[in-house]
Amino acid sequence: MASPPAPSGRGATHNNVTARFGLAARAADGDWLDDKTMVDGAPPPLRTTVTIERPRSIITRNQSPDVPFDRSINAYRGCEHGCVYCFARPTHAFHDLSPGLDFESRLFAKPDAPALLQAELAKNGYVCQPIALGTNTDPYQPIERDWKITRQVLEILHDCHHPVTITTKSDRVCRDLDILGPMAERGLAAVMISVTTLDPHLARIMEPRAATPPRRIATIAKLSAAGVPVWISLSPMIPAINDHEIEAIVAAGAAAGAVGATSIPIRLPHEVAPLFRDWLATHFPDRAARVMHHITTMRGGKDNDPRFFARFQAQGPYAALMRQRFHKACATHGLRRERIVLDCTQFRSPSHQFSLF
C-alpha cells in the first residue's frame, strides 16, 4: 500500500497530490474480507484517491441551537464506509464532485490539522469547550490507518487536557486507547459508536465498507473495559428497514457496557434523497413506496425537514412509536439519554506548556 504523500505546496487551498488506496483485495476496513461474520456478496475492493487539502483553520464553529456541541474537527472529507444515508454526502458538491461514488472514493485529507489545532488552542482568549470528532465524516475511516491525522489531533488534545467527544462506526478507535483511556480517567473523553443494525446482511447493504455489527459491539466492550464512557447511537432509524431492531440494539449495547444511547430518524437532505430512493428501488423494491410514505409523513410531507429542532425530532404516529420504543428500551436497560458532561476546567494552552521549558 502506498504511503501518505509528504506535505507540499503550502500556498494552495488543496493540492492534487494523490495517494492510491484500496489496492489488492482490501475492502475498506477489511471487515468483509477477514471477519468471521462475512456474508456472501461482500462489496468489491474500493479504489480510492486521497487529495491533500490545506484549510486555514481546523476548528469548525457551530451555532445551531439543536446541536449539543459548538465546535468540531473533521480531518477528512468524504468517507470510504459508503453509508447510503450519510447526510454529509452533499458537501462533495462544493468540489464539483458527486455525492454518490465520488464521496466514497475521492477523499480529502488535512495533514495540517494537528498544527492548525495547536495554533488555535494557543490563541489568547481561547475558551475551552469539548471538541467533537466525527460530526461530518468518520474520523476512523480506513485511510486513518495510514494518515493518523485523528491520532495526532488526539495527542494534542491529551497534552492540553482538552475534552473531546468521538463518533465513529469503526473499531479502529481502539487503537488510540493509550490516549483515550487516560483522558477518560480525567473526565476528558467520551465515545459514541454508531450501530444501526445487528444483521450483517443488512449492514452490508446499508453501510457496505464499515465495520461489521459484531465488531462495533466488541468495540463498545473494549472501550468500556478501558474506562472510556461509551454511548451507542441508533442513527438513523429507517421505517420498515431497521426500526424493528431498536430493542435488540439497545440491549446489545447495554450488555457490552454502553452507559447511554441516542437515536435519530433518517434525514434526507439535498442530494441524499434521490440517492436513497434509488437505493430503496434496488434493494427493497417490495417496500420502497411504504418506506418513503413513512419518511415523508414524519417530515411534514417532504423528504426532509431542515428546520432547527424539527430535523432531529420527526413527527407523526410512526415517529412517536419509534421514540416510545427507544425510550422504553433505554429505561429497561438503564441507559441514559443525555450526553455526558466533560471537564473543561483542566485545559492548559500549548503556549503555557512551551513556557515551562
C-alpha positions in Angstrom: 0.0 0.0 0.0 1.2 3.5 -0.8 2.3 5.8 2.0 0.6 9.1 2.5 2.2 11.9 0.4 4.6 14.2 2.2 3.2 17.7 2.7 3.8 20.1 -0.1 2.6 23.3 -1.8 1.6 25.2 1.3 0.3 28.2 -0.6 -2.6 26.3 -2.2 -6.0 25.6 -0.7 -5.6 22.0 -1.7 -3.2 20.1 -3.9 -3.8 17.3 -6.4 -1.2 15.2 -4.8 -2.9 11.8 -4.5 -2.1 8.6 -2.8 -4.0 5.5 -4.0 -5.5 3.1 -1.6 -7.8 0.1 -2.0 -5.2 -1.9 -3.9 -5.0 -5.7 -3.8 -8.0 -7.2 -2.0 -8.9 -4.6 0.6 -12.5 -3.6 1.2 -12.1 -0.5 3.2 -11.9 -1.6 6.9 -11.3 -5.1 5.7 -14.2 -6.4 7.8 -15.9 -8.2 4.9 -12.8 -10.0 4.0 -11.5 -11.3 7.3 -14.4 -11.2 9.7 -16.0 -14.5 10.8 -19.4 -13.0 10.1 -18.6 -12.3 6.4 -21.6 -12.9 4.2 -21.9 -13.7 0.5 -21.9 -10.8 -1.9 -19.5 -8.6 0.0 -18.7 -5.4 -1.8 -15.6 -5.4 -4.1 -12.4 -3.6 -3.1 -12.7 0.1 -3.3 -10.0 2.1 -5.2 -9.8 5.5 -3.6 -7.7 8.6 -4.2 -6.7 11.0 -1.5 -6.2 14.7 -2.2 -4.3 16.9 0.3 -6.5 19.8 1.5 -4.9 22.7 3.3 -7.5 24.7 5.2 -6.6 27.9 7.0 -8.2 26.8 10.2 -9.3 23.4 11.5 -11.9 24.0 14.2 -15.4 24.4 12.7 -17.7 26.6 14.8 -21.4 25.6 15.1 -24.2 27.9 16.1 -27.1 25.5 15.5 -29.4 25.6 18.6 -30.3 21.9 18.3 -26.8 20.5 18.2 -25.1 19.6 21.5 -21.6 21.0 20.6 -20.3 24.3 19.4 -17.1 23.2 17.7 -15.8 20.2 15.7 -12.9 18.9 13.7 -13.1 16.9 10.6 -9.7 15.5 9.5 -11.2 14.1 6.2 -13.8 14.9 3.6 -15.6 12.0 2.1 -15.8 8.6 3.6 -15.0 5.1 2.4 -17.7 3.5 4.5 -20.2 4.2 1.9 -23.3 4.5 4.1 -26.2 5.3 1.8 -28.0 7.6 4.2 -24.9 9.8 5.1 -26.1 13.4 5.4 -22.6 14.7 4.6 -22.7 13.5 1.0 -23.8 16.9 -0.4 -20.6 18.5 0.9 -18.8 16.9 -2.0 -20.8 19.0 -4.5 -18.7 22.0 -3.3 -15.8 20.4 -5.0 -17.8 19.7 -8.2 -17.8 16.0 -7.2 -20.7 13.7 -7.0 -22.4 13.0 -3.6 -22.6 9.4 -4.8 -19.5 7.3 -5.7 -17.1 10.3 -5.6 -18.0 10.9 -1.9 -16.9 7.3 -1.2 -13.8 7.1 -3.4 -12.4 10.7 -3.9 -11.3 11.6 -0.5 -9.6 14.7 1.0 -7.1 14.6 3.9 -6.0 17.5 6.1 -2.5 16.7 7.3 -2.0 20.2 8.7 -4.9 19.6 11.1 -2.6 19.0 14.2 -0.5 22.1 13.6 -3.6 24.2 13.0 -5.2 22.9 16.1 -2.2 23.7 18.2 -2.1 27.2 16.9 -5.8 27.8 17.5 -5.6 26.4 21.1 -2.7 28.7 21.8 -4.6 31.9 20.8 -5.2 34.4 23.5 -8.8 34.3 24.7 -9.5 30.7 23.6 -12.4 29.4 25.7 -12.4 25.6 26.2 -15.4 23.6 25.3 -15.5 19.9 24.1 -14.4 19.4 20.6 -16.4 16.9 18.6 -14.7 14.5 16.2 -16.8 12.6 13.6 -19.6 15.1 13.1 -19.3 15.1 9.3 -17.3 12.1 8.2 -15.9 9.2 10.2 -12.5 10.2 11.9 -11.5 6.5 11.9 -12.4 5.6 8.3 -9.9 3.3 6.7 -7.4 5.9 5.5 -6.8 6.9 9.1 -4.8 3.7 9.4 -2.0 5.3 7.3 -2.5 9.1 7.7 -3.1 9.0 11.5 -4.4 12.6 11.5 -7.1 11.8 14.1 -4.5 10.3 16.4 -2.3 13.3 16.1 -5.2 15.6 16.9 -5.9 13.4 20.0 -2.3 13.7 21.1 -2.6 17.5 21.2 -5.9 17.4 23.0 -4.4 15.0 25.5 -1.4 17.2 26.1 -3.6 20.3 26.6 -6.1 18.5 28.8 -8.8 19.4 26.3 -12.1 17.5 26.4 -13.2 15.6 23.2 -16.1 13.5 22.0 -15.8 11.0 19.2 -18.5 9.5 16.9 -17.5 6.5 14.8 -18.6 3.2 13.5 -15.0 1.8 13.2 -13.2 -0.5 15.7 -10.0 1.4 14.8 -10.8 3.8 17.7 -9.5 1.1 20.0 -6.0 1.7 18.5 -5.9 5.0 20.4 -6.9 3.6 23.9 -3.5 4.6 25.1 -4.6 8.2 24.7 -8.4 7.9 25.3 -8.0 5.8 28.5 -6.0 8.4 30.4 -8.2 11.2 29.1 -11.4 9.4 30.1 -9.9 8.9 33.6 -9.7 12.7 33.9 -13.2 13.2 32.6 -11.9 14.5 29.2 -13.2 11.9 26.7 -16.3 10.0 25.6 -17.0 7.9 22.5 -20.2 7.2 20.6 -20.4 4.0 18.5 -23.0 4.0 15.7 -24.9 0.7 15.4 -27.8 0.8 13.0 -28.4 -3.0 12.8 -27.2 -6.3 14.2 -27.8 -8.1 10.9 -24.6 -8.5 8.9 -26.6 -8.8 5.7 -28.5 -5.5 6.2 -25.3 -3.8 7.4 -23.5 -4.8 4.2 -26.4 -3.2 2.2 -26.7 0.0 4.3 -23.0 0.6 5.2 -21.0 -1.6 2.8 -17.5 -0.8 3.9 -17.9 -0.1 7.6 -17.1 -2.4 10.5 -19.5 -5.3 10.9 -22.0 -5.1 13.7 -20.2 -7.7 15.9 -17.0 -5.6 15.6 -18.9 -2.5 16.7 -20.4 -4.2 19.7 -17.0 -5.6 20.6 -15.6 -2.0 20.3 -18.1 -0.8 22.9 -16.9 -3.6 25.2 -13.2 -2.8 24.7 -13.7 0.9 25.3 -15.9 0.3 28.4 -13.4 -2.1 29.8 -10.7 0.6 29.4 -12.8 3.1 31.4 -14.0 5.1 28.4 -17.6 6.1 28.7 -19.4 4.9 25.6 -22.8 5.8 24.0 -24.5 3.7 21.4 -26.1 5.6 18.5 -29.1 4.1 16.8 -28.9 6.6 13.9 -30.5 6.6 11.6 -33.6 4.6 12.2 -35.3 3.9 8.9 -39.0 2.8 9.0 -39.6 -0.7 7.8 -35.9 -1.2 7.2 -34.1 -1.4 10.6 -36.5 0.1 13.2 -37.6 -3.4 14.2 -34.2 -3.8 15.8 -34.5 -0.9 18.3 -34.9 -3.1 21.4 -32.2 -5.6 20.3 -29.6 -3.0 19.5 -30.2 -1.2 22.8 -29.9 -4.5 24.7 -26.7 -5.4 22.9 -25.1 -2.0 23.6 -26.0 -2.2 27.3 -24.7 -5.7 27.6 -21.4 -4.6 26.1 -21.0 -1.8 28.6 -22.6 1.3 27.0 -23.7 3.9 29.5 -26.1 5.8 27.2 -27.9 5.8 23.9 -29.2 8.2 21.3 -31.4 7.7 18.2 -32.3 9.9 15.3 -34.8 9.1 12.5 -33.4 9.1 9.0 -32.8 12.5 7.3 -32.6 13.0 3.6 -31.1 16.5 2.9 -30.4 17.7 -0.6 -28.8 15.1 -2.9 -29.2 12.3 -0.3 -32.9 11.9 -1.1 -32.6 10.8 -4.7 -29.6 8.6 -3.8 -31.7 6.9 -1.1 -34.7 6.5 -3.3 -32.5 4.7 -5.9 -31.0 2.6 -3.2 -34.5 1.6 -2.0 -35.6 0.7 -5.5 -32.6 -1.5 -6.0 -32.5 -3.3 -2.6 -36.1 -3.1 -1.3 -38.4 -2.8 -4.3 -41.2 -4.6 -2.4 -41.4 -1.9 0.3 -39.8 1.2 -1.3 -43.1 3.1 -1.5 -44.1 2.2 2.0 -40.7 3.3 3.4 -40.9 6.6 1.6 -44.5 7.1 2.8 -43.4 6.7 6.4 -40.5 9.1 5.9 -42.5 11.9 4.2 -45.2 11.5 6.8 -42.6 12.0 9.6 -41.2 15.1 7.7 -44.3 17.1 7.1 -45.0 15.7 3.6 -41.4 16.2 2.4 -38.3 14.1 2.0 -36.6 16.3 4.6 -37.5 18.9 7.1 -34.4 21.2 7.7 -35.9 23.3 10.4 -34.0 23.5 13.7 -35.4 21.1 16.3 -37.7 19.5 13.7 -34.8 17.9 11.7 -33.8 15.6 14.6 -37.2 15.1 16.0 -39.6 13.6 13.5 -43.4 14.0 13.8 -46.4 11.7 13.3 -47.6 8.5 14.9 -44.9 6.2 13.4 -42.1 8.5 14.7 -43.8 8.7 18.1 -44.0 4.9 18.2 -40.3 4.6 17.4 -39.4 7.2 20.0 -41.5 5.5 22.7 -39.9 2.1 22.0 -36.5 3.6 22.1 -37.2 5.4 25.4 -38.6 2.2 27.0 -35.7 0.1 25.8 -33.2 2.6 27.4 -35.2 2.6 30.6 -35.3 -1.2 30.7 -31.5 -1.5 30.3 -30.5 1.6 32.4 -29.1 3.6 29.6 -29.1 7.4 30.0 -30.3 9.5 27.1 -28.5 12.7 28.0 -24.8 13.1 27.0 -22.0 13.1 29.5 -20.6 16.4 30.7 -16.9 16.6 30.2 -14.5 18.7 32.3 -13.3 21.9 30.7 -11.5 23.3 33.7 -8.3 21.4 33.2 -7.4 23.0 29.9 -3.9 24.4 29.5 -2.9 26.1 26.3 0.0 24.9 24.2 1.7 28.3 24.9 1.6 27.6 28.6 3.3 24.3 28.1 6.1 25.8 26.0 6.7 28.4 28.6 7.7 25.7 31.0 10.8 24.8 29.0 
